[in-house]
Each structure stands twice: as structure tokens, then as C-alpha cells.
């Protein structure tokens, strides 16, 4: 059976999914199904809305139903790390899981956010973190993953700016020798500035809010990244472009972290270009002609 069969999916299709609450907005099934189609795999990805109180039962269901893995999104990343049978080194370091792969009867927790972020920098922006001065704004789960990944990629400095000094210190510690807490003044001398906060995201109270990074600190020679992908051009990215900086939105990280998940589940090289085209088309359909 091929993905293009009129009877797909069938009772024999392999199933993966994404668990979260809410989950209807997730682009993970689109990303993974487009990849399965390109690879000719009789697999299907679907969404499962799971209440926090039901997470343990949902993980038991992975075994019971024979699912091969799931993506994990909010609010389950930290709790999933406590419930799986074992963790990858990265997931253990971050205390958060965004992907579960089934290894026979064991559920193995992974975190692909940081690897996906660095892959996005390299592929979409032609930016190599090694030897660069980086500022990461935000110390939540995404921020911690970015700090760790940049340090592992050889960044010279990874400065964390957060609302509370304690959170900044904890996140900076993940950068080991390269990491340190800092202030917004550090943005001015950075090669890379990454906003990992949800400020400006469509559908949140901060939609259309001013960027958390003062645009006056930005300028030519910098790459400014906003992990928000809806809208494609956030207030921060718009302001950064006006100041002459290069910019990168959050779609790249979304695509590449999903690609890493696919590799974990299937052992195959993911068709990143196909996945990118699918999600880009979906975002453009949603946003209408202005996004063309």
C-alpha cells in the first residue's frame, strides 16, 4: 500500500501522533504526514487532545495500541519526562520531552527542539553558531533548549536575559562555560539574538504587542530570530529588518525539530524540503494573499 492509495489509511497503517492540550492547532501531523507521503510509508500522524490528569493513561495507550511514537507539546513536556521509561541525554538535561519513541516495550523521551533550532540556523539562515556571541531572551523550555544547543554547537558566549535573575542563572548554567546571565544591554554586541518568548504570537494576549527586545539595540550584521511562527513576521522581526538586521522566523525550528523526530521513529532521512513546503503552504493559506 502507498500513501496515495484510495484506501489509506488502513487497519495496517502504522500510527504516530501528537499529544497536547489544546492540540487542534498543531502542525505536527501535517509535517509528518507530508514526509510519510514523500517517503512512501504507510504511516499516519494524528492529534490526541490529552488533559494533564490523563497523561499517564495516554502514555500507557502508546504501548497498548502499538503506536510507534508521539510528539509532545504543551502542557505535557515536563511531566512526560517524569513518566517515560528512560530519557535521552538532552531530555534529561532539560527535564523536558517533546518526542517519545517506542523501543519495544520501553518509551524513550527525547527533546529535539535545540537540535531543530541549530539545524534551522544552518540551513535557513546559513548561520554557524561556533565562535559567535549569542543572546537568548527567555528562560522557559524553549529558551533552555536553545541555550544548551548553542553551547553544544560551539558558541563563544550564550547570554540569557530573563524576567527573573534566578531563571536566567538556571538557564545560563545549561550553556556551561559559554553561558552567563545578562541584560538587554548585551543585545547590542551580539551576533545572534533569539527571542524564545511567546510575545507577539497570534491568538495570545500579547498579539501585536511591542517586542521585548528594544529595536534600538539591533543593527546590521546581526541575525535576529523569533521562535513565534504565527504571524510569520512578528513585531520584533519587522523592527529588526527596519534596523538592517537579518531575520529568521520560527517555522524553521518547527520543521527541523519535527524532522529529527521522524528520523528517531523511522530511521530514515527526513525530506526537509517537502516538510517545509507543506507547512509554508498551510501558513500562507491561513494568512491569505498578504502572505504571498
Residue, then its C-alpha position, 0 to 999 in steps of 0.5 A: x500500500x502507498x500513501x496515495x492509495x484510495x484506501x489509506x489509511x488502513x487497519x495496517x497503517x502504522x500510527x504516530x501522533x501528537x499529544x497536547x492540550x489544546x492540540x487542534x492547532x498543531x502542525x505536527x501531523x501535517x509535517x509528518x504526514x507530508x514526509x510519510x507521503x514523500x517517503x512512501x510509508x504507510x504511516x499516519x500522524x494524528x492529534x490526541x487532545x490529552x488533559x494533564x490528569x490523563x497523561x499517564x493513561x495516554x502514555x500507557x495507550x502508546x504501548x497498548x495500541x502499538x503506536x510507534x511514537x508521539x510528539x509532545x507539546x504543551x502542557x505535557x513536556x515536563x511531566x512526560x519526562x517524569x513518566x517515560x521509561x528512560x530519557x535521552x541525554x538532552x531530555x534529561x538535561x532539560x527535564x523536558x520531552x517533546x518526542x517519545x519513541x517506542x523501543x519495544x516495550x520501553x518509551x524513550x523521551x527525547x527533546x529535539x527542539x535545540x537540535x531543530x533550532x541549530x539545524x534551522x540556523x544552518x540551513x535557513x539562515x546559513x548561520x554557524x553558531x561556533x565562535x559567535x556571541x549569542x543572546x537568548x531572551x527567555x528562560x522557559x523550555x524553549x529558551x533552555x533548549x536553545x541555550x544548551x544547543x548553542x553551547x553544544x554547537x560551539x558558541x563563544x558566549x550564550x547570554x540569557x536575559x530573563x524576567x527573573x535573575x534566578x531563571x536566567x542563572x538556571x538557564x545560563x548554567x545549561x550553556x556551561x562555560x559559554x553561558x552567563x546571565x545578562x541584560x538587554x544591554x548585551x543585545x547590542x554586541x551580539x551576533x545572534x539574538x533569539x527571542x524564545x518568548x511567546x510575545x507577539x504570537x497570534x491568538x495570545x494576549x500579547x498579539x501585536x504587542x511591542x517586542x521585548x527586545x528594544x529595536x534600538x539595540x539591533x543593527x546590521x550584521x546581526x541575525x535576529x530570530x523569533x521562535x513565534x511562527x504565527x504571524x510569520x513576521x512578528x513585531x520584533x522581526x519587522x523592527x529588526x529588518x527596519x534596523x538592517x538586521x537579518x531575520x529568521x522566523x520560527x517555522x524553521x525550528x518547527x520543521x527541523x525539530x519535527x524532522x529529527x523526530x521522524x528520523x528517531x521513529x523511522x530511521x530514515x532521512x527526513x525530506x526537509x524540503x517537502x516538510x517545509x513546503x507543506x507547512x509554508x503552504x498551510x501558513x500562507x493559506x491561513x494568512x491569505x494573499x498578504x502572505x504571498 
